[in-house]
Amino acid sequence: PSFIASIGAHAADIITETMTARGYALRIALMAALLLIMCPLPAWGAKAAAKGAIPSTKRERKEAFVSGNDGTTFTEVSAIVAIVPLGAAARRALDVARGIRMNAKGETITGSGAKVTSAAHGIVADFVFLVVPAVAAMMSPEVGMPAAAGILSLVLHVGFRSIAKRDDWSFPDGVSSTFGDESKPHAPRPYLAAYRAAMTLATAVAILAIDFHAFPRRLGKTSHHGIGLMDVGSGSFVLANALVSREARGVPPTKECHFGVEPYCLGYNLVVALHNTLPLLICGTVRAVTVYAFDYQQPVEEYGVYWNFFFTLAAVCAAGQLVKIPPKFSALAGALVLAAHQHFLTNRGIGEFIRGDTRGDDWHLLNKEGAFSLPGYYALYLTGVGVGNLLERSVLALHDARTSSEGDKASKAKHGKAGDKWAWQWLMRLGILAGWFWGAALACHSYVEPVSRQSANAAYVLWMMAFNVQTLCAFVLGALLFPSAFGRTAKLLDVCNRRLLVVFLVANASTGIVNVSTDTMEMTDVEAWVAVFVHMAATCAAAVAVDSLLASLKGKVKAE
């Protein structure tokens, strides 16, 4: 143990030294990533563009298999994803029915007062209630989704009956609510953590499921216009990052030294942007190289010849760092950017250019889908920052309103209880906001331009806002119905929220391994279901293992 602790301490010293003013390793990595992005990829694009239109190879057959989708409806996409927060609420209800709850010290206890220490058991239950229903709803919307919804609703009913039988089922003051520490700015918000982790897990399911015949084609990514389940992944990631960004939470800008540049130096914001986007640039470059090396399928109509979503995230993140907009005006700035973007798509021919078959040898022509959709994603990010800041300020106002109106101890003892009118009013306002975005999205979809993830037009951006705010409402609702369960979030969601990058990378790596090693289009439905479940079990297990390992190393280093 001491040897392992010394290794961990030595590794921490190396990392600290690398991140100091003389972090030459990071500089070299950044230069290598930029060279890989800018230099060899145009040649790859020419090679990919020269492929024939008739599918002949395995890659071409898979690209044709996942392309040409016209999409489904807003209702079906919302219904499928609603299974995830429903599962989270049912998971809470299960603990309520079993008498498991949180006490005022934040400990998980049974009805007799004994502590619950089996974390593994809780994670397995989380997987059953969160991941299994999501797989069933996506792989079989006609049968799996109603069955999952029925079973989860039955568990909710049992939980409600258990609450009705208990007179002492309250939420003691001191137990963290789904809003976190309402009196403290910048505090972690469990409802945001649950939302981010659940959306990441749902995306991990879909990226492999799409490669099987068992997955309905209408739920895949749409080609030009349309509404697909997989279309929500990219927009949801951008919005999730915006909601928890430093700007949205009102966290002061960092004053750390990056790449040897001090905060008072000229160009510091540019250096900070490069520092924050470096992991995304490396991931995007590795993916581009891997796709080329393994002749992996990548429909050009998604992001372009060699562009991928990592580069989109990096560009949006860099823009958010370089262009400083006060959070209170961020939503307004997002609306202006979105209006300008839609104007160029509709009236200046950019939309027709993106949807057309024209693709030359220039960088912007090879990657027109990825490059010209950036303004839409940036508008989504700005709007998300504005909404995130509004949510943060409203939570603090919620605390002020509660403390000003609750003067007696009896009232304070019921702090956080399911009947707390202040929390329900907050949820109602969030629902009104979701309804407003839905109205705007449907209006743009019907009268301006149909939803297009390919160009990230106004209808798509507003749909992403409506869809994700609606999902947030569902998670908060489940937490308010069963407040004493967990106290914060499910263990699996908590772990995945801390290790989002691990979940995303392992899920992508697992998807690539399955596609390279097998012909997914030849697999039966049963084999597809088994593959997706094993894929998700491995992804969740990796997140839990990495989280436990890092926590153990951190504890040993502190002990030393």
N, C-alpha and C positions, 0 to 999 in steps of 0.2 A: 504493500500500500504506500509506503513512504517513497519507493522508487517511482510508482505511478504519479504520485503527487509532485515529485520533483520534476518529472517530465512535463506535467501540466503547467507547473510554474515556469519552467524554461520556455515552453511554447508561448505562454502569455507574455514573457519578456520579449521574445522574438517578434510577436505581433505588435506589441507596444512600440518597439524600436522601429518596425517597418512603417508604422503610422505616424512617426514623428516627422520633424522638418526635413529629415534626410531620407524620406521613404522612396529610395530609388527603385525598389521592386515594383511599387505601384505605378510609378512613372513608366517603366518599361512595359508593364502589362497594358497600360492605357495606349501607349504608342503601338504595340503589337495589335491590339484590338482595332484601332483605327486603320492600320495598314491592311489588315485582313478584310475590313469592310470596304475600303475604297479601291483597292488594287485588283485582286483577282476576280472579284465577283462579276464584273461585266462580261468576262469571258465565259463564266458559268451560265450567265443569262443567255448568251448567244447559243450555247450548246443546248440549253433547255428549249429555247424558242424554235430550234431547228427540228425538233421532234415532229413526227408525222401526226396527223389528226386521227388516224385509225389506231385504236389501242392495240398494242402487240405485246409489250412487256408487262411484267407484273406491276411495275410502278404506274404505267399508263392506264392499265385496267382499274387500279385502285383509285387513281385520280378521276377517271370517268365515273366510277362507282359513287363517289362522294360529291360530284359536281352536278349542275343542272337541276338543283332543287328549287321548287317554287314556294315552299314553306307551308305553314299552317295558320292558325289564328291566335290572336292575343289571348283568348280565353284558355285555349289548351295549354299554352306555354305557362300561363299563370297558375293553372290548376296543377300541372306537373310539379312545378317548383314549390307550390304551397305544401306539398307533402313533407318537405324538409322541416319547416317550422312547426308543422303539425306533429311530426315525430319528436321534435324537441319538447313540445308541450306534453306529449304522451309520456316521454321519459320522465318528466317532472311528476306527472300524475302517478306513475308507477311507484316512485319513492313515497309519495303521499299515501298511497294505498297500503304500502308496507310499513308505514309509520316512521320512515326515515326522513330526517329533517336537519336543519341547521339551528344550532343554539346561538345565544348571544355572543359566545366566544368565537364563533365562526367554525365550530367543530361539527362534523357530521355524526349524528347520533341516531339510535333506534328509538322506538317508542318507550323502551325501558330505561333509556338514558345511556346505554352502552355506546362507546365510540365505534364507528365503522372505519376500519383500516384497510380493507381490501380494495386497492385502487384498480387492480387488474379486472376484478369483477365489474366495477363500474364502467370501465372502458369497453368491455365486451357488451354490456347492456347498451351503452351509447352507440356502438356499432350496429347493433340489432335495430335500434329505434331510429337512427339517423341515416345510416348508409343503406341498409337493406331495403327500406321503403323507397328510397331515391332510385335505386337500381330497378326495382319492380315497376315504378311509375314511368321511367324512361324506356325500358326495354319492352314493356307491354302496357301502353296507356289504356287500352280497351279493357283489359282484365286486371293487370297488376295494380294499376292506380286505384280503381274502386275497391279492390280487396285490401290494399294497404290502408286506404282512407277509412274503411270500415273497421278494421282491426284497431287502428290507432284511436278512432273515435270511441270504440268500446272501452279502451283503457282510460280515456279521458272521463268517460261516464263513471267508471269505478273510482277514479280519483275524486270526482265531485261528490260522490256518495260518501266517501271517507271523510271529506272535509265537513259535510253536513252532520256527521255523527260526532264530531269533536267540537266541544265548546271552547277548548283552550288552544285551538289551532290559530295562533297569532304569529306575527313576525316581529320578534323583539327588537327594541331599539339597539343598534350596534351591529346588526347583521347587514352586510352589504346588499343593497337592492340591485335591480337590473340596471339602474342608472349610475352605479358606483358611488363614490363619495360625492354627494351632491353639493357639499359645502366647499369643495376643493377644486379650483380651476386646473385644467390639464390632467385630471385624474383619469385612470382607465375606465372606460364605459363598457360593462359586460355585454350590453345588448349589441353594441357595435362589434365586439369580439366574436360573439356567437354568429352574427350575420356574415362577417368576413370569412370565418372558418367554414361555415356551412356552404357558402357559395363556392369556395375553393374545392370542397369535397364533391359538390355536385358537378363542377367542371371536370374534376378528375374522373368521375364516372363517365361523362359524355365523351371525352376525347378518345377513349378506347372503344366505347360502345358503338360509335358511329361507323366503325370499320366492319361491323358484322351485319348480316342480313336480318338478324333478329331486331335490330334497331330500326324503327320506322324512318324511311327516307325523308319524310316531310319535316322531321325534327332537326335535320342537319342544317348546316350553314346554307343560306340562300345565295344564289349567283349574283343577281343584280338588285332586284327588289323582292321583298318578301319578309315573312316573319318566321324565324326558325328558333328552336330551343337553343341551339348552339350559337346563335347570333348574340345571345345575352352575355356570353362569357367575356368577350373582350371589353364591352362597355361596363360590365359589372366590376371588372378588375380596376379599370381606370377610376370609376366612381368610388370604390372601396378605398383606394389609396387617397383619394381626395378627402373623403369624410374623416379620415384619421390623420391627415397631414398636419404638420406643425402650424400652418397658416389657419386651418380650420379650428384647431384646438386653442389657438392664441398663444402658442409657445414662442417665446422670444427667439430670434435667430441665433444660430450657433456662433460662437466666437473662437472655435478651435482652429489650430493651424493645420492646413491641408497642403500636401506636396511642397512643404517649405514656404508657403505663402501665408503671411500673417494677416489677421482680420483688417488691419488698417491699410494694407497694400492695394494698389490699383488692380482690378480684375479678380478680386477675392470671390465675388459671387460666381464668376465663371469657373473658378477652381472648385468651389463647393459643388456646383452643378456637375462637373466632371467626376468628382469624388462620389457623389450619390448615384450617378448613372453608370459608373464603371462596371458593377456586377451585371447590370442589364445588358450593357454592350458586350461583355464577355459571353454571357449566356446566348445572346443573339448570334454572335459570331460562331460559337461552338455549334449551335443548331444549324446555321447555314453551311458550315463545313461538313457536319454530319450528314445532312440531307444530300449534299453533293457526293460525299464519299460512299454512302450506302445506296445511292440511287433511290432515295426514299420519296414516297409520294408527297407532293405539295402542289395542290391546284393553284395555278398562276393567278386565277381570278380572285383569290382571297386577299393577298397583300402584294403580289407582284412576283417577279422571278426569284429574287433572293432576299426580299424583305420578309420579316416575320414580326410577330407581335411584341417580342422583346425590344426591338428597335422602336416600335411605336410607344411603348411604355417609357423607354429612355428619352425619346424626344419630348414627350409630354412632361416628364419629370424635370428635364432641363429647362423647358420653357417656364414651368412654374417657379423654378429657382431664380431664373434670370430676370423675369418680369415681375416686379414686386407690386402687387395690387392689394390694398387694404381688404381684409376679409369681408367687411360689411358691404363692399362694392363689388365683390368677386362675382356674385350671381348676375349683377347688371352687366359686368364686363363679358361674362360668358354669353349672355343673351345677345350682346352686340356682335361678338365674334361669330356666333351661330347664325345670326341674320345675314352677316356679310358672306359667310361660307355658303349658305343656301342661295343667296343672290348669284354668286359665281357659278354654282352648280346648275341653276335653272336658267339664268339669263345670259351667261357668258360662255356656255357650251362646255364647261368643265365636266358636268355630269355625263353628257354624251361621249366626251373624250374618254372618261374612265370606263364606261360600259362598252366602248368600241373595241374592235380587234386590232387597232393600230398599236404597234409596239416596235420601236426602233432599237438602236444600239446605245442610245444615251441613257444615263443613269436614271433620270426622271421618267423616261418612257418605259424602261424595264420594270420600274417599281411604281407605276402611276397610282395603283390602288392604295399602296401604303403611304406614299408621299402626299397625295392630294386628299386623303382622309384625315390627315393630322389636324387641320383646323377644327374639324368636328369633334375629335377626341379632346382637343385642348379646351374647346367650349364646354364639353361635358365635365372636364376636370375643374374648370373655374366655377361652374354651377354647383358642382359637388362641394367645393371648398366653401361656397356661400351657404349652402344648406347645412354642412357640417358645423360651421360657425354658429348658425342659427340654432341648431340642436344643442350645442355646448352652452350658449348663453341662456337658452330656455331651461336647461337642467339646473343651472345656477339660480335662475329666477324661480324655478319650482321650489328649490330649497328655501329661498327667502320668503316666498309666499306661505310655505308650510310653517316655518318657524315663527312668522309674524302672527299667524292665526291660531296656532296651537300653543296655548300658554300653560295649560294644566298638565300635570304628570300623566293623568289617565289618557289624555289625548296623545301625548308623546309615546306612550307605551304601544300604541297601535301604529306607530310609524312604519310605513312600508306594507301594511296589510293590504289584502286584495281589494278592499273597499275604499282605499285611500282616494279621495275625490280628486286630489291634485294630480296624482299619477294618471288617473283616467282622463282628466282634462288634457293633459299633455299628449296622451295617446290620441285623443279625438282631434287635436290640432294637427298631429302628424298625419292622421287619416285624411283630413281636409286638404293638406298639402299634396298628398298622393292623388286625391281626386282632381285637384287643379292640374297637376302634371298629366293625368290621364286625359282630361278634356283637351289640353293643348296638343298632346300627341295624336289623338284621334282627329282633331281638326287639321293638323298638318298632314297626316296620312291621307285624309280624304280630299283636301282642297289644295294642298301645295305640291307635295310629292310623296309617293308611298315610301314606307320604311326601306332604307337601304343601308345595311351594315357596311357594304363595300365602300361607299362614299361617306359614311357617318353623317348623313344629312340631318335636317332639323327634326324630322319625324322619329328617326332612330334615337337621337340624343334625348328627346323628350320622353320617348318610350322607356329608355333606360332609367331616367329619373323616376318615372311613375312606377315602373316595375320594382326597382330596388327600394324606394321609399315604402311601397306596399309590403315588400318582404320584411323590412324593418318593423313595420307595424305588427306583422304577424308574430315576430319574435318577442316584441315587448308585450303583446297581448298574452302569449303563453306564460311569460314570466310573472305577469300581474295576476293571472288566474291561480297560479301555484307558487306563491312567493317564498315559502319556506324551503322548498326543494332546492338543493345546491347552494342557494344564497347568491351565486354568481352565474356560472355557466356550466354545462356538462363538461366532464373531465376531458373527453376526446376533443371537443370544440376548443377548450382552453389550450390544450397542447398544440392543436393544429394552428390556432391563432398565433402562438409564439413561434411556430416553425412553418410559416406559410411558404417560404422559399423551399424548404425541404420537401413539403408536400407537393408543390408544383413541379420541382425538378424530378423527384422520384416517380411521380405520375407520368410525366413526359418520357422519362427513360424507360419505364415499364411498358408504356404504349409502343415505343420504338422497338423494344426487344420482341414483343409479341408480333408486331407487324413484319419484322425482318426474319424471324425464325419460323413463322407459319404463314399460311395463306388464309387470312381471316374470312375471305369471301366464300371459302369452301367449307367452313365449319358449320355444324348444325346449331340449332337454337340452344340446345342443352349445353353444348360445348361453349357457346358464346356466353351464356349465363355464368358458367363455372369460371371462365377466363376473367370476366369482369369482377366477380366476387374475389377471386384470388388477387387480382390486380389491386383492388381497393384494400384488401386485408394487408397486402405487402406495403402499400402506401401509408396506411395508418400505423402499422407496426414500425416502419422506418421513422415516422415522426415521433412516436412515443419513445423509441430507442435513442434517438438523437437528443431529445429533450431530457431524458433520464441521464444520459452520459454527460451532457453539458452541465446539468445540475450537480452531478456527482463531482465532476472535475472542479467546478466553481467552489463547492463546499470544501474539498480537500485543499485547494489553494488558499482559501481563507484560513483554514485550520493551521496551515504552515506559517 
